[in-house]
Amino acid sequence: MTTYPIGMIALLVVSILVYFGVAHRVLDRLRLSDKAALAVIAAIIVGSFIDIPVTGRVTINLGGIIPVILAIYILVGAGKAYEWIRAIIAAGVTALALFLAARLLGAEPENMFIDPVYVYPLVAGVVGYLAGRSRRSAFFAAVLGVLSLDVAQYFWLSRVGGPGVVHIGGAGAFDALVLSGILALLLAEVIGEVLERMQGGPRKEGRPEELLANLQEPGAEPAKKPLHEERGDTNE
């Protein structure tokens, strides 16, 4: 029986949620439309079957690189220097946590007591959220943290001169990239929603008007000024 990568299954589940509008709030906060999100998911799925050889030792999986490009694109949309700095620092913290997890689990997956396909996304998603906090920074940190493992493997093989090909974004890294990004966003959305409700609702200062309109409760009409204020009339 054919088994499907868990990352691919997760993408299909997310695409269904996006199609039925369940993920609308998350996409609004990432400044992505439903159509754009579905197009990205389709590109990741198709790209996962495409390996691009770079050198004799390095192969890049297109589907695994698209989440990285998406993470950078989302962060660029923030347009704030402090969020860039926070996201980069969070990515470094996440990468360090993954390196420590790899050392703890061992170098050979077949000898590990737990499948790294589940451990690495879990570590990257949780640490990425804790270090990044915002949805954009958490997603960026989780995805770039996982990618750093492949990059580190390349430098390690180059230094020791051992055999092997590094599949950047491919093989097990594809599942880890996808799952870590989804988990980081899920944690940021759920915990962020809880904190916002505890504080009396979403923060409105400094947020675009169109975003605030989409954050209103379903069926709620936007507040309007009194007619006499719109016309400039006063009682004085």
C-alpha positions in Angstrom: 0.0 0.0 0.0 1.3 3.5 -0.9 2.0 5.8 2.0 1.8 9.5 1.6 4.2 11.9 3.3 2.6 13.5 6.4 3.6 16.9 5.1 1.5 16.3 1.9 -1.5 15.2 4.0 -1.2 18.3 6.1 -1.1 20.5 3.0 -4.2 18.9 1.7 -6.0 19.4 5.0 -5.0 23.1 5.1 -6.1 23.6 1.5 -9.6 22.2 2.4 -9.8 24.6 5.3 -8.7 27.5 3.1 -11.3 26.6 0.5 -14.1 26.6 2.9 -13.0 29.9 4.5 -12.0 28.5 7.9 -8.5 30.0 7.7 -9.7 33.4 6.5 -8.6 35.3 9.6 -5.1 33.8 9.6 -4.6 34.6 5.9 -5.9 38.2 6.5 -3.3 38.7 9.1 -0.6 37.3 6.8 -2.0 39.6 4.0 -2.7 36.6 1.8 -5.9 36.0 -0.1 -7.6 32.6 -0.2 -6.7 32.2 -3.9 -3.1 33.1 -3.3 -2.9 30.6 -0.4 -4.3 27.8 -2.5 -1.9 28.7 -5.4 1.0 28.5 -3.0 -0.1 25.1 -1.6 -0.6 23.8 -5.1 2.9 25.0 -6.0 4.4 23.3 -2.9 2.7 20.0 -3.7 3.8 20.1 -7.4 7.2 21.3 -6.5 7.8 18.5 -4.1 8.2 16.2 -7.1 10.9 18.4 -8.6 14.5 18.1 -7.6 17.0 20.7 -9.0 20.6 19.5 -8.9 23.0 22.3 -8.0 26.3 20.4 -7.6 27.2 16.8 -7.3 26.6 17.0 -3.5 23.6 19.4 -3.4 20.1 19.0 -4.7 17.3 21.5 -4.0 13.7 20.4 -3.8 11.4 23.1 -5.3 8.5 22.2 -3.0 10.7 22.6 0.1 12.1 25.9 -0.9 8.7 27.5 -1.6 7.8 27.7 2.1 11.1 29.5 2.7 10.2 32.0 -0.1 6.8 32.4 1.4 8.2 33.1 4.8 10.5 35.8 3.4 7.6 37.3 1.4 5.3 37.4 4.5 8.0 39.1 6.6 8.7 41.7 3.9 5.0 42.6 4.0 5.5 43.6 7.7 7.6 46.5 6.7 8.9 47.0 10.2 12.6 46.8 11.1 12.0 45.5 14.6 10.0 42.6 13.3 12.7 41.7 10.9 15.3 41.7 13.7 13.0 39.7 16.0 12.3 37.1 13.2 16.0 36.7 12.4 16.9 36.3 16.1 14.0 33.8 16.5 15.2 31.8 13.5 18.7 31.6 15.1 17.2 30.5 18.4 15.1 27.9 16.6 18.1 26.6 14.6 20.1 26.2 17.8 17.2 24.3 19.5 17.1 22.0 16.5 20.8 21.4 16.6 20.6 20.5 20.2 17.7 18.2 19.5 19.7 16.5 16.7 22.6 16.0 19.1 20.4 14.5 21.7 18.6 12.2 19.4 21.7 11.0 17.5 22.9 11.2 14.0 21.3 8.1 12.6 17.5 8.3 12.3 17.0 4.5 12.3 18.6 4.4 15.7 16.5 7.1 17.3 13.9 6.3 19.9 11.4 8.6 18.1 10.9 9.5 14.5 12.6 12.9 13.7 9.8 13.7 11.3 7.7 14.4 14.3 10.4 15.8 16.7 11.9 18.4 14.5 8.6 20.1 13.4 7.4 20.0 17.0 10.6 21.7 18.3 10.7 24.2 15.4 7.1 25.1 15.7 7.1 25.6 19.5 10.4 27.4 19.7 9.7 29.4 16.6 6.4 30.7 18.2 8.0 31.3 21.6 10.9 33.2 20.1 9.0 35.0 17.3 5.6 35.6 19.0 3.9 37.2 16.0 2.4 35.0 13.2 4.9 36.3 10.6 8.0 35.9 12.8 6.9 32.5 14.1 6.4 31.1 10.6 9.7 32.6 9.4 11.6 31.3 12.5 10.2 27.7 12.2 10.8 27.3 8.5 14.3 28.9 8.4 15.2 26.9 11.5 14.4 23.6 9.7 16.2 24.7 6.6 19.3 25.5 8.6 19.6 21.7 9.4 20.1 20.9 5.7 22.5 23.7 5.3 24.5 22.6 8.3 24.6 19.1 7.0 26.1 20.3 3.7 28.9 22.1 5.5 29.5 19.1 7.8 29.8 16.8 4.8 32.1 19.2 3.0 34.3 19.5 6.1 34.7 15.8 6.8 34.7 14.8 3.1 32.1 12.1 3.6 29.9 10.6 0.9 26.3 11.6 0.4 24.1 14.1 -1.3 22.3 16.9 0.7 18.6 17.2 -0.4 17.9 20.8 0.7 14.1 21.0 1.3 13.6 17.4 0.2 13.2 14.0 1.7 12.3 14.2 5.4 13.1 18.0 5.5 10.0 18.6 3.3 7.7 17.2 5.9 9.5 19.1 8.7 9.3 22.4 6.8 5.6 22.1 6.1 4.6 20.8 9.6 6.8 23.3 11.5 5.4 26.3 9.6 1.8 25.1 10.1 2.4 24.4 13.8 4.0 27.8 14.4 1.1 29.6 12.7 -1.5 27.4 14.7 0.2 28.2 18.0 0.4 32.0 17.2 -3.3 32.1 16.1 -4.7 30.1 19.0 -2.7 31.6 21.7 -2.9 35.1 20.2 -6.7 34.8 20.0 -6.9 33.7 23.6 -4.7 36.6 24.7 -6.7 39.1 22.6 -10.0 38.0 24.1 -8.5 38.2 27.6 -7.5 41.8 26.9 -10.9 42.7 25.6 -10.4 42.3 21.8 -7.9 42.8 19.1 -5.5 45.8 19.2 -6.7 48.5 16.7 -3.9 51.1 16.9 -1.7 51.1 13.9 -3.6 48.4 12.0 -4.9 48.9 8.4 -8.6 49.7 8.2 -9.3 46.8 5.8 -7.7 44.4 8.3 -9.8 45.7 11.2 -12.9 45.3 9.0 -12.1 41.6 8.5 -11.5 41.1 12.2 -15.0 42.1 13.1 -17.4 39.4 14.4 -19.4 37.7 11.6 -22.5 39.7 10.8 -21.4 42.8 12.7 -21.8 46.1 10.8 -18.9 48.6 10.9 -19.5 51.5 13.2 -20.7 54.7 11.4 -20.5 58.3 12.4 -23.7 60.1 13.2 -25.2 61.8 10.1 -24.8 65.3 11.5 -21.0 64.6 12.0 -20.6 63.3 8.4 -22.2 66.5 7.1 -20.1 68.7 9.4 -23.1 70.0 11.3 -22.8 70.9 14.9 -25.1 72.0 17.7 -23.1 75.1 18.5 
